[in-house]
Amino acid sequence: MSDEQPEPRPSMSGATRPAMGRIRKWGPLTAVLASMAVLAALVVTSNGDPVAGTDETPESGGMADPATIELPNGVLPFSVAVVRGEVDRIDWGARCDTESGRLRLPLSPPPECFAPFSGDNGGATDTGVTGDSIKVVVYTPQANDPVLSFIYAQIGNTDTPDDVFNTYVGFNEIAARYYETYGRRVELVQYRATGGIGDSVAAAADAETIARDLQPFAVLGGPTLTSAFADTLAANQVLCISCTPSQTAQWYEERAPYVWDIQKNVDQNLAMTAEYVGKRLANEPAAYAGEGLRGQPRKFGYIYLEGPTASPEPREQFLATLKNDHGVEFAESASFEDPIGLAGKAREILARFKDAGVTTILYAGDPLAPQTLTQNATEQGYFPEWVITGSGLVDTTIFGRTYDQAQWAHAFGPSNLFARVSPSVAGSGFLYRWYFDGQDPPAQQSALVLPSLQLLYGVLQGAGTDLTHEMFRRVIFAADIIDGSVISPQISWGERGIWPGVDYAGLDDQTEVWWNPTATGEDEIGNQGTGMWSYADGGRRFLPGQWPDSAPTLFGTGENDVTLYDELPPGITLPQYEPLPRT
């Protein structure tokens, strides 16, 4: 790998003791994103309190003396115990591999062990927290939600809301067996939505009901087409994770410390898209367009989803960055408010783009609209390059197969996802089957269930007995940057010098993908078929400012491209353990 791509962090399984040459500042917490484990670090100050407030968040990778540092009440990571000479005085229990200092989970790398807690945990510390439980609401949509029903029909997903909740319950059992939660158990409560995922009135009412009647510590999930749910929860001082469509950085700051996301925020995604277009595509010929356009100087067009309440400021900044920093302007642009309504205007949009000589279309929107757009383009004999821009689920194989393949054979661009690994080797389904004696998760979309739940557990393990919403922010902001690999992203929150301001969204980097219309294999929910995303250079990832200032080599012209890793990539290992007996 080049200097721009960090080496995958190897598993510590099998080591006699964790390497202590470089202790991260305050010991680790763990978050698992999209079913692959990545390591973070719990941060507390030497006076025993986590770093308070965003202004005092330390730089990542700072050093402290773990022999003298005071951790939150009840918290003792294995690595700190090693330095203090306390490892052999502690019964770490059957969940801990004391040779490596890691939990006995088939994750790469596995989470660090924390010393078992005993004693008085202080009882109630915040809303939804008692001496023996932490109430967490799981939001599930209506069973007959018209938008989701339409989407699921396109991709063959048969998950019901109860399937999704039961998958949460299964993963919650696994996490509860292995993570230290200081005498409290996470109690999951299902909340069934009273309106559609785009119904802002119902979303606000649901949030009010949750805050008033259920009074949880946190909520996982939410309606994906309106911010009203997260708005209302934050106003009621209820924390939520992945509970809103992506928002601007300022939006999250105004609702701090209650709304958290794992994906990028709107500003971040547009900034990286502008960099990609400016460095990789501008002032180059349309090398990947179809007949009649291939080889012509690139002329850009822009098709984007614009909701009725969307702020125009991020898009205006995006256009200004493209023009001022890279000399890129759009010859044509078009917006739409929903994919169903697009059917009546797609033909006119594509006709305008074709007449304007647009060779390269940037698409920023939902995963359904490309069905209509690509079909109309083919009907008009118009085969431009299609550049994806990190829009959610557009970069999944399951949706890519629903688009016109003659068009999608010219699709490529930056993706926030990461190179896929066979579910027989690793991932959310692999973890579930390992623990539950070969049973598949109830929901096909288990990879969307696990991240938020394990992020929650990672912070709980680092927060100790004094669990509050402010403690949640202090722990996650002071966590070390989570290094990425070709199969997992770099993750960070807070002020790290990666993004302007304070970051409440986790994912930092991207990879480059192109659509291979002849590749065969499984999609993200296990369906065999033809057509898959190929990850350039094995899934190499780039942080802001790191996109190469050169034309891409895609569609079979590059080296080491991969659609699916049948085995873990070199340098990444998965420890093998027997699961703990179920209680």
C-alpha positions as CSV (number, residue, x, y, z in Angstrom):
1,M,0.0,0.0,0.0
2,S,1.0,3.6,-0.5
3,D,1.8,6.0,2.3
4,E,-1.7,7.5,1.8
5,Q,-3.4,4.2,2.9
6,P,-3.0,3.0,6.4
7,E,-2.1,-0.7,6.8
8,P,-4.9,-2.8,8.2
9,R,-4.6,-3.2,11.9
10,P,-3.9,-6.9,12.6
11,S,-5.7,-8.9,15.2
12,M,-3.9,-9.3,18.5
13,S,-5.2,-12.9,18.9
14,G,-2.4,-15.2,19.8
15,A,-0.1,-12.5,21.3
16,T,1.3,-13.1,24.8
17,R,0.4,-9.6,25.8
18,P,-0.8,-6.5,24.0
19,A,2.0,-4.4,22.7
20,M,2.5,-1.5,25.1
21,G,5.1,0.5,23.1
22,R,2.4,3.0,22.1
23,I,-0.5,3.1,24.6
24,R,-3.2,5.3,23.2
25,K,-4.0,8.1,25.4
26,W,-6.7,6.7,27.6
27,G,-7.4,3.1,26.8
28,P,-10.0,1.7,24.3
29,L,-13.7,1.6,23.6
30,T,-15.0,-0.3,20.6
31,A,-17.5,0.5,17.9
32,V,-18.5,-2.0,15.2
33,L,-19.7,-0.3,11.9
34,A,-21.6,-2.2,9.2
35,S,-20.8,-5.4,10.9
36,M,-17.0,-5.2,10.9
37,A,-15.2,-4.3,14.2
38,V,-12.9,-1.2,14.3
39,L,-11.0,0.0,17.4
40,A,-11.4,3.3,19.2
41,A,-10.0,4.6,22.4
42,L,-11.8,5.7,25.6
43,V,-10.6,9.1,26.7
44,V,-10.7,10.5,30.2
45,T,-8.7,13.2,31.9
46,S,-6.2,12.7,34.7
47,N,-8.6,14.0,37.3
48,G,-11.0,11.1,36.6
49,D,-13.5,12.9,34.4
50,P,-13.8,12.6,30.6
51,V,-12.8,15.6,28.7
52,A,-15.6,18.1,29.1
53,G,-17.2,19.9,26.2
54,T,-16.1,20.2,22.6
55,D,-13.6,23.0,23.3
56,E,-11.5,20.8,25.4
57,T,-11.5,17.7,23.2
58,P,-7.8,16.6,22.9
59,E,-6.1,15.8,19.6
60,S,-6.1,12.2,18.6
61,G,-3.2,10.0,19.5
62,G,-2.1,12.1,22.5
63,M,-0.2,10.3,25.2
64,A,-0.7,10.0,28.9
65,D,0.8,7.8,31.6
66,P,-1.7,4.9,32.0
67,A,0.0,3.9,35.3
68,T,-1.3,7.1,37.0
69,I,-4.4,8.1,35.0
70,E,-7.7,8.1,36.8
71,L,-10.4,6.4,34.8
72,P,-14.2,6.9,35.1
73,N,-15.7,5.1,38.0
74,G,-15.5,1.3,37.5
75,V,-13.6,1.5,34.2
76,L,-10.4,-0.5,33.8
77,P,-9.3,-1.5,30.2
78,F,-7.0,-4.5,30.0
79,S,-4.2,-2.4,28.4
80,V,-4.2,-0.1,31.4
81,A,-4.2,-3.0,33.8
82,V,-1.1,-4.4,32.1
83,V,0.9,-1.2,32.6
84,R,-0.3,-0.9,36.2
85,G,0.7,-4.5,36.9
86,E,-2.8,-5.5,37.9
87,V,-3.7,-8.0,35.2
88,D,-3.0,-11.1,37.3
89,R,-4.9,-9.8,40.3
90,I,-8.2,-9.6,38.3
91,D,-10.5,-12.4,37.3
92,W,-11.3,-11.3,33.7
93,G,-13.9,-14.1,33.2
94,A,-14.6,-16.5,30.3
95,R,-15.4,-13.6,27.9
96,C,-11.8,-12.4,27.9
97,D,-8.8,-13.9,26.1
98,T,-6.1,-13.0,28.6
99,E,-3.3,-13.9,26.1
100,S,-4.4,-11.0,23.9
101,G,-6.4,-8.8,26.2
102,R,-9.4,-9.0,23.8
103,L,-12.9,-10.2,24.1
104,R,-13.4,-13.7,22.7
105,L,-15.4,-12.6,19.7
106,P,-14.9,-13.4,16.0
107,L,-14.3,-9.7,15.1
108,S,-11.2,-8.1,13.5
109,P,-9.8,-6.6,15.7
110,P,-11.8,-7.9,18.6
111,P,-12.8,-5.4,21.3
112,E,-10.5,-5.0,24.3
113,C,-11.5,-6.6,27.6
114,F,-12.6,-4.4,30.5
115,A,-12.4,-5.6,34.0
116,P,-15.7,-7.0,35.4
117,F,-17.4,-4.5,37.7
118,S,-18.9,-5.3,41.1
119,G,-20.3,-3.0,43.7
120,D,-22.7,0.0,43.8
121,N,-23.1,1.6,40.4
122,G,-24.9,4.6,41.7
123,G,-28.4,3.7,40.6
124,A,-30.3,6.2,38.4
125,T,-27.9,8.6,36.7
126,D,-30.0,9.9,33.8
127,T,-33.4,9.4,32.1
128,G,-33.8,5.8,31.3
129,V,-31.0,4.6,33.5
130,T,-31.5,2.7,36.7
131,G,-29.3,0.6,38.9
132,D,-30.0,-2.5,36.8
133,S,-31.1,-1.3,33.4
134,I,-30.6,1.1,30.5
135,K,-33.8,1.6,28.5
136,V,-33.2,1.8,24.7
137,V,-36.0,2.2,22.2
138,V,-35.7,0.6,18.8
139,Y,-37.8,2.5,16.2
140,T,-39.4,0.2,13.6
141,P,-41.4,1.5,10.7
142,Q,-45.0,0.6,9.9
143,A,-45.4,-2.9,8.4
144,N,-47.2,-1.4,5.4
145,D,-45.2,1.7,4.9
146,P,-45.8,2.6,1.3
147,V,-42.3,3.8,0.5
148,L,-40.5,0.9,2.2
149,S,-42.9,-1.6,0.7
150,F,-42.1,-0.2,-2.7
151,I,-38.4,-0.3,-2.1
152,Y,-38.4,-3.8,-0.6
153,A,-40.4,-5.1,-3.6
154,Q,-37.7,-3.8,-6.0
155,I,-34.9,-5.7,-4.2
156,G,-36.7,-8.8,-2.8
157,N,-36.4,-7.9,0.8
158,T,-39.1,-9.6,2.9
159,D,-38.1,-8.2,6.3
160,T,-40.9,-7.3,8.6
161,P,-40.6,-4.7,11.4
162,D,-40.7,-7.6,13.9
163,D,-37.9,-9.3,12.0
164,V,-35.8,-6.2,12.4
165,F,-36.5,-5.8,16.1
166,N,-35.8,-9.5,16.8
167,T,-32.5,-9.1,15.1
168,Y,-31.7,-6.3,17.4
169,V,-32.7,-8.6,20.3
170,G,-30.3,-11.3,19.1
171,F,-27.3,-8.9,18.7
172,N,-28.2,-7.3,22.1
173,E,-27.9,-10.8,23.7
174,I,-24.4,-11.2,22.2
175,A,-23.3,-7.8,23.3
176,A,-24.6,-8.2,26.8
177,R,-22.7,-11.5,27.2
178,Y,-19.4,-9.9,26.3
179,Y,-19.3,-6.1,27.0
180,E,-19.0,-4.7,30.5
181,T,-22.0,-2.5,31.4
182,Y,-21.4,-2.1,35.1
183,G,-24.4,-4.0,36.6
184,R,-26.9,-2.7,34.1
185,R,-28.5,-4.5,31.2
186,V,-29.7,-2.9,28.0
187,E,-33.4,-3.2,27.8
188,L,-34.7,-3.0,24.3
189,V,-38.2,-1.7,23.7
190,Q,-39.8,-1.8,20.3
191,Y,-41.7,1.3,19.1
192,R,-43.9,0.9,16.0
193,A,-44.2,4.0,13.9
194,T,-47.7,5.5,13.6
195,G,-46.9,7.1,10.2
196,G,-44.8,6.7,7.1
197,I,-41.1,7.3,7.0
198,G,-41.6,10.7,5.3
199,D,-44.5,11.8,7.5
200,S,-43.1,14.7,9.6
201,V,-46.2,15.2,11.7
202,A,-46.4,11.5,12.7
203,A,-42.6,11.4,13.3
204,A,-42.8,14.4,15.7
205,A,-45.8,12.8,17.5
206,D,-44.0,9.5,17.8
207,A,-40.9,11.2,19.3
208,E,-43.1,13.0,21.8
209,T,-44.7,9.7,22.8
210,I,-41.4,8.0,23.2
211,A,-39.9,10.9,25.3
212,R,-43.0,11.3,27.5
213,D,-44.3,7.7,27.9
214,L,-41.2,5.5,27.5
215,Q,-38.5,7.8,28.8
216,P,-35.5,6.0,27.4
217,F,-31.9,6.8,27.6
218,A,-31.5,6.4,23.8
219,V,-33.3,5.6,20.6
220,L,-31.9,3.6,17.8
221,G,-33.2,4.3,14.2
222,G,-35.9,6.6,13.0
223,P,-37.9,7.6,9.9
224,T,-35.4,8.1,7.1
225,L,-37.2,10.8,5.1
226,T,-37.8,13.5,7.7
227,S,-35.7,15.1,10.5
228,A,-38.8,15.8,12.6
229,F,-38.3,12.7,14.7
230,A,-34.7,13.6,15.7
231,D,-35.7,17.3,16.1
232,T,-38.3,16.3,18.7
233,L,-36.2,13.8,20.5
234,A,-33.4,16.4,20.9
235,A,-35.8,19.0,22.2
236,N,-36.9,16.5,24.8
237,Q,-33.3,15.7,25.7
238,V,-33.4,12.1,24.4
239,L,-30.3,10.7,22.7
240,C,-30.7,9.0,19.3
241,I,-28.3,7.2,16.9
242,S,-28.9,7.0,13.1
243,C,-32.4,8.5,13.6
244,T,-32.5,11.1,10.8
245,P,-31.6,11.5,7.1
246,S,-28.2,13.1,6.8
247,Q,-28.1,16.7,7.9
248,T,-25.6,19.6,7.8
249,A,-22.8,19.9,10.4
250,Q,-24.5,23.0,11.9
251,W,-27.8,21.1,12.3
252,Y,-26.1,18.4,14.5
253,E,-24.3,21.1,16.6
254,E,-27.6,22.8,17.3
255,R,-29.0,19.6,18.7
256,A,-26.0,18.5,20.7
257,P,-25.4,16.2,22.4
258,Y,-28.5,14.2,21.4
259,V,-28.3,13.3,17.7
260,W,-25.5,11.1,16.5
261,D,-24.8,9.5,13.1
262,I,-22.4,6.9,11.7
263,Q,-22.5,8.0,8.1
264,K,-21.1,11.3,6.8
265,N,-23.1,14.5,7.2
266,V,-24.3,16.4,4.1
267,D,-21.5,18.9,4.1
268,Q,-18.8,16.2,4.3
269,N,-20.2,14.1,1.5
270,L,-20.5,17.1,-0.8
271,A,-17.0,18.3,0.0
272,M,-15.5,14.9,-0.9
273,T,-17.5,14.6,-4.0
274,A,-16.3,18.1,-5.2
275,E,-12.7,17.0,-4.5
276,Y,-13.2,13.7,-6.4
277,V,-14.7,15.5,-9.4
278,G,-12.1,18.2,-9.4
279,K,-9.1,16.0,-9.0
280,R,-10.1,12.8,-10.9
281,L,-12.5,13.9,-13.7
282,A,-12.2,17.6,-14.5
283,N,-10.3,18.6,-17.7
284,E,-10.2,14.9,-18.8
285,P,-12.0,13.1,-21.6
286,A,-15.1,11.1,-20.9
287,A,-13.2,7.8,-20.9
288,Y,-16.0,5.7,-19.6
289,A,-19.0,7.0,-21.6
290,G,-20.8,5.0,-24.2
291,E,-20.8,5.3,-28.0
292,G,-20.9,8.8,-29.4
293,L,-19.6,10.4,-26.1
294,R,-16.5,8.3,-25.2
295,G,-13.3,10.4,-25.5
296,Q,-15.0,13.8,-25.7
297,P,-14.0,16.5,-23.3
298,R,-16.1,16.0,-20.2
299,K,-19.1,18.2,-19.9
300,F,-20.9,17.8,-16.6
301,G,-24.6,17.6,-15.6
302,Y,-26.2,17.3,-12.2
303,I,-29.3,15.5,-11.1
304,Y,-30.2,15.7,-7.4
305,L,-33.0,15.0,-4.9
306,E,-34.3,18.2,-3.3
307,G,-36.8,17.6,-0.5
308,P,-39.3,20.3,0.4
309,T,-37.5,21.3,3.6
310,A,-33.9,20.8,2.3
311,S,-31.6,23.7,2.9
312,P,-30.0,25.0,-0.4
313,E,-26.8,26.1,1.4
314,P,-24.9,22.8,1.1
315,R,-25.6,22.6,-2.6
316,E,-24.6,26.2,-3.1
317,Q,-21.3,25.6,-1.3
318,F,-20.8,22.4,-3.4
319,L,-21.3,24.4,-6.7
320,A,-19.0,27.2,-5.5
321,T,-16.3,24.7,-4.5
322,L,-16.4,23.0,-7.9
323,K,-16.3,26.3,-9.7
324,N,-13.8,28.2,-7.6
325,D,-11.4,25.4,-6.7
326,H,-11.6,23.2,-9.8
327,G,-13.1,25.3,-12.6
328,V,-16.1,22.9,-13.0
329,E,-19.6,24.2,-13.9
330,F,-22.6,22.2,-14.9
331,A,-23.9,22.5,-18.4
332,E,-27.3,21.3,-17.2
333,S,-28.9,20.5,-13.8
334,A,-32.2,19.1,-12.7
335,S,-33.9,18.4,-9.3
336,F,-36.7,16.1,-8.2
337,E,-38.6,15.8,-5.0
338,D,-39.4,12.1,-5.0
339,P,-38.6,9.1,-7.2
340,I,-42.2,8.3,-8.1
341,G,-42.9,11.8,-9.3
342,L,-39.8,11.7,-11.4
343,A,-41.4,9.3,-13.9
344,G,-43.2,12.2,-15.5
345,K,-40.2,14.4,-16.0
346,A,-37.3,12.0,-16.5
347,R,-37.6,11.9,-20.3
348,E,-37.5,15.7,-20.5
349,I,-34.5,15.9,-18.2
350,L,-32.5,13.4,-20.2
351,A,-33.4,15.0,-23.4
352,R,-32.1,18.4,-22.2
353,F,-28.8,16.8,-21.0
354,K,-28.4,15.0,-24.3
355,D,-29.0,18.1,-26.3
356,A,-26.5,20.0,-24.2
357,G,-23.8,17.5,-24.9
358,V,-23.5,16.4,-21.3
359,T,-21.0,13.5,-21.2
360,T,-20.9,13.0,-17.4
361,I,-23.9,13.0,-15.0
362,L,-23.4,13.4,-11.3
363,Y,-26.3,11.8,-9.4
364,A,-27.1,12.7,-5.8
365,G,-30.4,11.2,-4.6
366,D,-32.3,8.1,-3.5
367,P,-31.7,4.6,-4.7
368,L,-34.9,4.3,-6.7
369,A,-34.7,7.2,-9.1
370,P,-31.8,5.7,-11.2
371,Q,-34.3,3.0,-12.4
372,T,-36.4,5.6,-14.2
373,L,-33.4,7.8,-15.3
374,T,-31.4,5.0,-16.7
375,Q,-34.3,3.5,-18.5
376,N,-35.2,6.8,-20.1
377,A,-31.6,7.5,-21.2
378,T,-31.4,4.1,-23.0
379,E,-34.7,4.8,-24.7
380,Q,-33.1,8.0,-26.1
381,G,-29.9,6.3,-27.2
382,Y,-28.0,8.4,-24.7
383,F,-25.1,6.8,-22.8
384,P,-23.2,9.2,-20.6
385,E,-21.0,8.5,-17.7
386,W,-22.9,8.1,-14.4
387,V,-21.0,9.4,-11.4
388,I,-22.4,8.3,-8.0
389,T,-21.7,10.7,-5.2
390,G,-22.0,8.7,-1.9
391,S,-25.8,8.8,-1.9
392,G,-27.1,6.1,0.4
393,L,-27.7,2.6,-1.1
394,V,-27.0,3.8,-4.7
395,D,-23.6,2.1,-4.3
396,T,-25.1,-1.2,-3.2
397,T,-25.2,-4.2,-5.6
398,I,-28.7,-5.0,-4.6
399,F,-30.0,-1.7,-6.0
400,G,-27.4,-1.5,-8.9
401,R,-29.0,-4.6,-10.4
402,T,-32.4,-2.8,-10.6
403,Y,-31.0,-0.1,-13.0
404,D,-30.7,-0.3,-16.8
405,Q,-27.6,-2.3,-17.2
406,A,-26.6,-0.7,-20.5
407,Q,-26.4,2.6,-18.7
408,W,-25.0,1.3,-15.4
409,A,-22.1,-0.2,-17.3
410,H,-20.8,3.4,-17.3
411,A,-21.3,4.1,-13.6
412,F,-18.5,4.8,-11.2
413,G,-17.5,7.2,-8.5
414,P,-16.8,7.7,-4.7
415,S,-18.5,5.4,-2.2
416,N,-18.8,5.7,1.5
417,L,-19.1,1.9,1.8
418,F,-16.1,-0.4,1.8
419,A,-15.1,-3.6,0.0
420,R,-17.4,-6.5,0.8
421,V,-16.4,-9.8,2.4
422,S,-18.2,-13.1,1.9
423,P,-20.8,-13.6,4.7
424,S,-19.2,-17.1,5.2
425,V,-16.0,-15.4,6.3
426,A,-17.0,-12.3,8.4
427,G,-19.8,-9.8,9.0
428,S,-23.0,-9.4,10.9
429,G,-24.6,-12.6,9.7
430,F,-21.4,-14.5,10.4
431,L,-21.3,-13.2,14.0
432,Y,-25.0,-14.1,14.5
433,R,-24.6,-17.6,13.2
434,W,-21.5,-18.1,15.3
435,Y,-23.3,-17.3,18.5
436,F,-26.7,-18.8,17.7
437,D,-25.5,-22.2,16.5
438,G,-25.9,-21.6,12.8
439,Q,-29.2,-19.7,12.9
440,D,-29.5,-16.9,10.4
441,P,-30.5,-13.4,11.7
442,P,-34.3,-12.9,11.5
443,A,-33.8,-9.9,9.2
444,Q,-31.9,-9.9,5.9
445,Q,-30.7,-6.4,6.7
446,S,-28.7,-7.4,9.7
447,A,-25.8,-5.3,8.6
448,L,-27.9,-2.2,9.1
449,V,-28.9,-3.4,12.6
450,L,-25.6,-4.1,14.2
451,P,-23.7,-0.8,13.8
452,S,-25.8,1.5,16.0
453,L,-26.2,-1.1,18.7
454,Q,-22.5,-1.9,19.0
455,L,-21.6,1.8,18.9
456,L,-23.9,2.2,21.9
457,Y,-22.2,-0.7,23.7
458,G,-18.8,0.6,23.0
459,V,-19.6,3.9,24.7
460,L,-21.4,2.3,27.6
461,Q,-18.3,0.2,28.3
462,G,-16.1,3.3,28.3
463,A,-18.5,5.5,30.3
464,G,-18.5,3.4,33.5
465,T,-21.1,3.7,36.2
466,D,-21.8,7.4,35.8
467,L,-23.8,7.1,32.5
468,T,-25.3,10.4,31.3
469,H,-25.9,12.0,27.9
470,E,-23.1,14.4,28.5
471,M,-20.8,11.5,29.5
472,F,-21.8,9.8,26.2
473,R,-20.5,12.9,24.3
474,R,-17.3,13.2,26.3
475,V,-16.4,9.6,25.8
476,I,-17.1,9.5,22.1
477,F,-15.4,12.9,21.4
478,A,-12.3,11.9,23.3
479,A,-12.0,8.5,21.6
480,D,-9.0,8.0,19.4
481,I,-9.5,8.0,15.7
482,I,-10.6,4.5,14.5
483,D,-8.2,3.5,11.8
484,G,-9.7,2.1,8.6
485,S,-8.7,-0.8,6.2
486,V,-9.9,-1.9,2.8
487,I,-12.9,-3.6,4.6
488,S,-13.7,-1.0,7.2
489,P,-13.8,2.8,7.2
490,Q,-12.0,5.4,9.3
491,I,-14.3,6.7,12.0
492,S,-14.1,9.7,14.3
493,W,-16.3,12.2,16.1
494,G,-15.4,15.6,17.6
495,E,-12.7,18.0,16.5
496,R,-10.0,16.1,14.8
497,G,-8.7,18.4,12.1
498,I,-10.4,16.1,9.5
499,W,-13.5,18.2,9.0
500,P,-14.3,21.9,9.9
501,G,-16.0,22.4,13.3
502,V,-17.3,19.6,15.5
503,D,-18.2,16.3,13.9
504,Y,-21.3,14.4,15.1
505,A,-21.1,12.0,12.1
506,G,-18.6,9.1,12.2
507,L,-17.4,8.0,8.8
508,D,-14.4,10.0,7.4
509,D,-13.1,8.3,4.2
510,Q,-14.2,6.9,0.8
511,T,-13.3,4.3,-1.8
512,E,-13.7,4.3,-5.5
513,V,-16.0,1.9,-7.3
514,W,-17.2,1.0,-10.8
515,W,-20.1,-1.2,-12.0
516,N,-19.2,-4.5,-13.4
517,P,-22.3,-5.7,-15.4
518,T,-20.9,-9.2,-16.0
519,A,-19.7,-10.1,-12.5
520,T,-21.8,-12.7,-10.7
521,G,-22.2,-13.3,-7.0
522,E,-24.3,-12.5,-4.0
523,D,-25.8,-9.1,-3.2
524,E,-25.9,-7.6,0.3
525,I,-28.8,-9.8,1.4
526,G,-27.6,-13.0,-0.2
527,N,-29.3,-13.1,-3.6
528,Q,-27.3,-14.6,-6.4
529,G,-27.3,-12.5,-9.6
530,T,-25.3,-10.7,-12.3
531,G,-23.8,-7.3,-12.0
532,M,-21.8,-6.1,-9.0
533,W,-19.8,-3.1,-7.8
534,S,-16.1,-3.5,-8.1
535,Y,-13.8,-1.8,-5.6
536,A,-10.8,-0.1,-7.2
537,D,-7.4,-1.2,-6.0
538,G,-8.8,-3.7,-3.6
539,G,-11.0,-1.1,-1.8
540,R,-8.2,1.4,-1.0
541,R,-9.7,4.3,1.0
542,F,-9.1,8.0,0.9
543,L,-9.5,10.7,3.5
544,P,-10.5,14.3,2.7
545,G,-7.6,15.9,0.7
546,Q,-6.2,12.5,-0.3
547,W,-8.0,11.8,-3.6
548,P,-5.2,11.5,-6.2
549,D,-4.9,14.4,-8.7
550,S,-5.0,12.0,-11.7
551,A,-7.5,10.3,-13.9
552,P,-9.0,7.0,-12.5
553,T,-8.1,3.6,-13.9
554,L,-11.4,1.7,-13.8
555,F,-13.5,-0.9,-15.7
556,G,-10.7,-3.5,-15.8
557,T,-7.9,-1.1,-16.6
558,G,-6.6,-1.0,-13.0
559,E,-5.0,-3.5,-10.8
560,N,-6.3,-5.5,-7.8
561,D,-9.9,-4.5,-8.3
562,V,-12.3,-6.8,-6.3
563,T,-16.0,-7.4,-6.2
564,L,-16.1,-9.6,-3.1
565,Y,-13.4,-10.9,-0.8
566,D,-13.9,-14.7,-0.5
567,E,-11.2,-14.7,2.2
568,L,-10.1,-11.9,4.5
569,P,-7.6,-9.6,2.8
570,P,-3.9,-10.0,3.6
571,G,-3.0,-8.6,7.1
572,I,-6.5,-8.9,8.4
573,T,-7.3,-12.0,10.6
574,L,-10.3,-13.2,12.5
575,P,-9.8,-15.0,15.8
576,Q,-11.5,-18.3,16.3
577,Y,-13.3,-18.9,19.6
578,E,-16.2,-21.0,20.8
579,P,-19.2,-18.8,21.9
580,L,-20.0,-18.5,25.6
581,P,-22.9,-20.7,26.7
582,R,-26.2,-18.8,26.4
583,T,-27.8,-18.0,29.7
